[in-house]
Amino acid sequence: MLRLKRLEIRGFGPFADQQVLEFPDKRGVVVVYGENMRGKTSLLNAIRYAFFGKVLGRGSRERRLHTISNRDLAAAGQYGFSVSLTFHNEDHSYELIRECVPTKLLPENDDDYDQTVMLRRGSSVLGPQEREKVLHTILPPDVSRFFLFDGELLQEYEELLINESNAGRQISEAIERILGVPILKRGRSHLKQLADDADKDAAKEAGKHKETQSLGVALQQATEQKEAHQGELRRLHNELDDLTQKRVEAEQRLQSIQKYAIILEDRDQAVEQLDKASKDEEHLRGDLQRAMSKAWRSLAREPLRAARLAAQHESERELDSLILSLRSRAVDMGRCDTCEQDIPEAVRSRLRASLPKDTVSSTDSRAALSAAMARVGDLNKFQEADNAGEVRQLWKRIGELHLEGVALRDRITDLESALADPEEVRRTKSSYHDISEKIAIVKRGIEETEQKIAEKENGIARLKSRLTTISGVNLKATQLRANILRESANVFSEAVEQYKAELRARVEATASTLFRSMTTETEDYAGLTINEGYGLTIRHRDGRAEEARSAGAEHVVALALMGALQKNAPLRGPIVMDSPFGRLDERHTANVVRTLPEMAQQVVLLVYEAEVGRARMRELLGSALIREYELDRVTSRRTHIRLVK
């Protein structure tokens, strides 16, 4: 069984600096949290790149390696990346290192890179041929979809229910591959070939005797003609497989083109959001400039208060001084300057007694008071304002809008790269039409060739029957061997079909159990029913198939199939899932999370926290949650992996 142990990446997508993920050596779920554009899909692709040297984008299209280099590093003139994957399989530990190194200073396309691969088993480095053979055995490319997948790939499993679907046929063949059926089919073909060889030997033996020579020659010729037709049939099947693969690729391309409108809408929405963010940022910068023109008032606030308080105290002192001066003058002159009346002597005596001893009349008191009052008036005219909080809020919001703009520009770039070229659309449609016509021609050729083979087999059977009545001992022994081999091939063929039926039944039972643990409709749904192509339909408790399946239901069925294949296949390994909850509501998501430990011994879940909160994740998984990582944003183009403790 394949088990991941450690992943190291450098320069890959948003992971500019060397980053590490370590996977505990025990059964359970490792969760990696990361918001959009932080690198979850890049982690999935890093594992895929390590094994197969390719990276998938939207619509399962292979991405150009030149676009994988970290953008920060590329802007600084540093291109290329490396992935190191340590894993365990059967009784061996492996270290797989794959690097993409530029061959020129400023690479422009994939031709400007060299890829180097090293696979170490224990302490031994494997040669190129052995390396590829070992990797192909550990994780065959055509079954990797059952180990490394995202929500988009899960949607393709709906094709298993569509008759004559090329994508569905490929998925069905991949399912049989992971279940170990092809090796049985090869055994059946080998027995048939041995039976054909025995027929040829019988024909040769018959040609040695006078009484059977003519029949032997006829039998030998018929056998050779049958072999020629079989060779042609193999060629036609190979051509059909090749054309079918090309049509699947064209179908996938057309499906991705059908998403053109959605991508275009997303792009236009992102452009609109960027335009609004830019205008908001420009408007806020104007507000900030106006706020900054008054910001000096915040700095002068405390000194101003102190100056105003001092001026008020001074004006009060000057007022007191003026009053005393007026009273002193009234005492000296015997007359009040305010009311212009004479002051009686008795009153003058009382006023003189109330005055401080050093009080003297002064003509400057009025001027001093006037100056003090003017100073208070001038200071009171100053508008006191503390807008430091407003300035801080404006700076913060401008920073947020700037980062939002950077993220939106990156998203627009990604979306525009995913948009289809109209000329490419035309070529793809034309190619799909041509391939479909060729497939129809090849299928007619296969039918005609199979009919010719059947006619030859009937003729051979008649010749063999005639030989039986006149053949000698040696010929009878040869014929007996041919008959035994042919009957053995038929028995083996029936055994293979019976085994496949039993295997489908086991997959159906396991998938039903997993489905019922994930669905929220446990009262209505009895389980799942499987067809010969491994397509699963939901079975209602009344026994009928549930025809109207929602997108969320399809998602749950696909996840149930993935888990069922893991439990029933001889080839087992980790499940690495990238944001698989996009079509699921909160209750289904919770049920799926609870079921994850039952789907495989090692599960790596790449998810953004809004899908399943961290506290909720811990509650749902309990002790099955064996490690958590966080993808921390450093910049819009740079991410660090942090272990959550």
Secondary structure, 3 states (H helix, E strand, C coil): CEEEEEEEEECECCECCCEEEECCCCCEEEEEECCCCCCHHHHHHHHHHHHHCCCECHHHCECCHHHCECHHHHHCCCCCEEEEEEEEECCEEEEEEEEEEECCCCCCCHHHEEEEEEEEECCEECCHHHHHHHHHHHCCHHHHHHCEEEHHHHHHHHHHHCCCCHHHHHHHHHHHHHCCHHHHHHHHHHHHHHHHHHHHHHHHHHHCCHHHHHHHHHHHHHHHHHHHHHHHHHHHHHHHHHHHHHHHHHHHHHHHHHCHHHHHHHHHHHHHHHHHHHHHHHHHHHHHHHHHHCHHHHHHHHHHHHHHHHHHHHHHHHHHHHHHHHHHHHHHHCECCCCCCECCHHHHHHHHHHCCCCCCCCCCHHHHHHHHHHHHHHHHHCCCCCCHHHHHHHHHHHHHHHHHHHHHHHHHHHHHHHCCCHHHHHHHHHHHHHHHHHHHHHHHHHHHHHHHHHHHHHHHHHHHHHHHHHCCHHHHHHHHHHHHHHHHHHHHHHHHHHHHHHHHHHHHHHHHHHHHHHCCCCCCEEEEEECCCCCEEEEECCCCECCCCCHHHHHHHHHHHHHHHHHHCCCCCCEEEECCCCCCCHHHHHHHHHHHHHHCCEEEEEECCCCCCHHHHHHHHHHHEEEEEEEEEEECCEEEEEEEC
